[in-house]
């Protein structure tokens, strides 16, 4: 009986895999010809000089790992990702705690707001765009880089989910 269920499930799955309809087999919801991507440095309206580089590296890595898109130069890429970092707020207090010895520790939050656009270079079609993506990250005192990484990872996930939503 179990063998029959397995064969039935296999018979339903094989056509989906062969047609590339399962996640990861066709580069998500992107057109078939999109196999490479260029991440254009984001316009930066904040005081953080490292944020555009960190966001660009995370997007490049995420799109390669999760969408199977290879990095390329802008001139040779099938698609480009561009955008603007609108806001970067740090040191938003979340919680403060103290112990009997009088030492205190604090948790802080930061927020990053961006606009992002994914464009097909073949015909200039905007494949996906979103304005006002806001991502937050929490961190311990003096560990702002950890919170920044959390927020950037959330932005990358939003962009990839947006690209995948184009089914």
Secondary structure, DSSP 8 states (H G I E B T S, - for coil): -HHHHHHHHHHHHHHHHHHT-STTSSSTTS-TT--EEEE---EE-SS-SSHHHHHHHHHHHHHHHHH--EE--TTT-SEEEEEEEEEEEEEEEEEEEE-TTS-EEEEEEEEEEEEEEEEETTT--EEEEEEEEEEEEEEETT-HHHHHHHHHHHHHHHHHHHHHT--
